[in-house]
Amino acid sequence: MLGILLKNLAGYDLIILLLAVFNAIVIYPRVKQASHSLTNKLQPKIYVPVSLLVDRVRGKRQEDKLDLNALIAMRADEIHYYSLFSAINSAFPLLGMLGTILSLLGMVDLSQQDVTLSFTVALTSTFWGLVCALGFKALDAGLLPMVEQNQENLKMLLERIDHFEEWGIRDET
């Protein structure tokens, strides 16, 4: 079985594995880094008094200045990379099935013995597609809670700042 898996790597399965390597080496680290950076920027700022938050936004103390545009840009980067990561993850089973179908279509004119051998090789695309999908689904399970928490924290931060005047708190300067 291992021989069959390795034999078919030179064909269509290579595309699946190269996409998996790209997803693991390029996209996943960027999603994780963007999420951690945003988490580190948001967490210390969410649970402070609203008057202190507004002071930070207005920049009364330069060392603590809170740049909302930078936070929104960081969130946009996080969403961008996470969307790419999720889209690639969704493509793995489809690529596996496509590889199998392409291999099966090539067997139309083969003899019975050749069909049996080629059918085994055709299924390796499905195997690699499912293995990659399952592996990246596990990584996604670790990223998704952080991405969703960042979304909620940024939303809460912006709402707190937006409602500052509504709450009847006035700037005393």
Contacts in CASP RR format, 6 or more apart in sequence:
PFRMAT RR
TARGET T0000
AUTHOR 0000-0000-0000
METHOD contacts of the structure
MODEL  1
MLGILLKNLAGYDLIILLLAVFNAIVIYPRVKQASHSLTNKLQPKIYVPV
SLLVDRVRGKRQEDKLDLNALIAMRADEIHYYSLFSAINSAFPLLGMLGT
ILSLLGMVDLSQQDVTLSFTVALTSTFWGLVCALGFKALDAGLLPMVEQN
QENLKMLLERIDHFEEWGIRDET
4 120 0 8 1.000
4 121 0 8 1.000
4 124 0 8 1.000
5 13 0 8 1.000
5 124 0 8 1.000
5 127 0 8 1.000
5 128 0 8 1.000
7 121 0 8 1.000
8 121 0 8 1.000
8 124 0 8 1.000
8 125 0 8 1.000
9 17 0 8 1.000
12 98 0 8 1.000
12 99 0 8 1.000
12 102 0 8 1.000
12 103 0 8 1.000
12 125 0 8 1.000
13 99 0 8 1.000
13 124 0 8 1.000
13 125 0 8 1.000
13 128 0 8 1.000
15 95 0 8 1.000
16 92 0 8 1.000
16 95 0 8 1.000
16 96 0 8 1.000
16 125 0 8 1.000
16 128 0 8 1.000
16 129 0 8 1.000
16 132 0 8 1.000
17 128 0 8 1.000
17 132 0 8 1.000
19 88 0 8 1.000
19 91 0 8 1.000
19 92 0 8 1.000
19 95 0 8 1.000
19 132 0 8 1.000
20 92 0 8 1.000
20 132 0 8 1.000
20 136 0 8 1.000
22 88 0 8 1.000
23 85 0 8 1.000
23 88 0 8 1.000
23 89 0 8 1.000
23 136 0 8 1.000
24 136 0 8 1.000
27 81 0 8 1.000
27 84 0 8 1.000
27 85 0 8 1.000
27 88 0 8 1.000
28 85 0 8 1.000
28 136 0 8 1.000
28 139 0 8 1.000
28 143 0 8 1.000
30 81 0 8 1.000
31 78 0 8 1.000
31 81 0 8 1.000
31 82 0 8 1.000
31 84 0 8 1.000
31 85 0 8 1.000
31 143 0 8 1.000
31 147 0 8 1.000
32 143 0 8 1.000
34 74 0 8 1.000
34 77 0 8 1.000
34 78 0 8 1.000
34 81 0 8 1.000
34 82 0 8 1.000
35 78 0 8 1.000
35 82 0 8 1.000
35 143 0 8 1.000
35 146 0 8 1.000
35 147 0 8 1.000
35 150 0 8 1.000
36 146 0 8 1.000
37 74 0 8 1.000
38 71 0 8 1.000
38 74 0 8 1.000
38 75 0 8 1.000
38 78 0 8 1.000
38 150 0 8 1.000
38 154 0 8 1.000
39 146 0 8 1.000
39 149 0 8 1.000
39 150 0 8 1.000
39 153 0 8 1.000
41 70 0 8 1.000
41 71 0 8 1.000
41 74 0 8 1.000
42 71 0 8 1.000
42 150 0 8 1.000
42 153 0 8 1.000
42 154 0 8 1.000
42 157 0 8 1.000
43 153 0 8 1.000
45 53 0 8 1.000
45 56 0 8 1.000
45 66 0 8 1.000
45 157 0 8 1.000
46 153 0 8 1.000
46 156 0 8 1.000
46 157 0 8 1.000
50 160 0 8 1.000
50 161 0 8 1.000
50 164 0 8 1.000
50 167 0 8 1.000
50 169 0 8 1.000
51 164 0 8 1.000
51 169 0 8 1.000
53 66 0 8 1.000
53 157 0 8 1.000
53 160 0 8 1.000
53 161 0 8 1.000
53 164 0 8 1.000
54 161 0 8 1.000
54 164 0 8 1.000
54 171 0 8 1.000
55 61 0 8 1.000
55 64 0 8 1.000
56 64 0 8 1.000
56 65 0 8 1.000
56 66 0 8 1.000
57 65 0 8 1.000
57 66 0 8 1.000
57 68 0 8 1.000
57 161 0 8 1.000
59 65 0 8 1.000
59 66 0 8 1.000
60 173 0 8 1.000
68 158 0 8 1.000
68 161 0 8 1.000
71 154 0 8 1.000
71 157 0 8 1.000
72 154 0 8 1.000
75 150 0 8 1.000
75 151 0 8 1.000
75 154 0 8 1.000
78 147 0 8 1.000
78 150 0 8 1.000
79 147 0 8 1.000
82 143 0 8 1.000
82 147 0 8 1.000
85 136 0 8 1.000
85 140 0 8 1.000
85 143 0 8 1.000
86 140 0 8 1.000
88 136 0 8 1.000
89 133 0 8 1.000
89 136 0 8 1.000
89 137 0 8 1.000
89 140 0 8 1.000
92 129 0 8 1.000
92 130 0 8 1.000
92 132 0 8 1.000
92 133 0 8 1.000
92 136 0 8 1.000
93 129 0 8 1.000
93 130 0 8 1.000
93 133 0 8 1.000
95 125 0 8 1.000
95 129 0 8 1.000
96 125 0 8 1.000
96 126 0 8 1.000
96 128 0 8 1.000
96 129 0 8 1.000
96 130 0 8 1.000
97 125 0 8 1.000
97 126 0 8 1.000
98 125 0 8 1.000
99 122 0 8 1.000
99 125 0 8 1.000
99 126 0 8 1.000
100 122 0 8 1.000
100 123 0 8 1.000
100 125 0 8 1.000
100 126 0 8 1.000
102 125 0 8 1.000
103 118 0 8 1.000
103 121 0 8 1.000
103 122 0 8 1.000
103 125 0 8 1.000
104 119 0 8 1.000
104 122 0 8 1.000
106 118 0 8 1.000
107 114 0 8 1.000
107 115 0 8 1.000
107 118 0 8 1.000
107 119 0 8 1.000
107 122 0 8 1.000
110 118 0 8 1.000
END
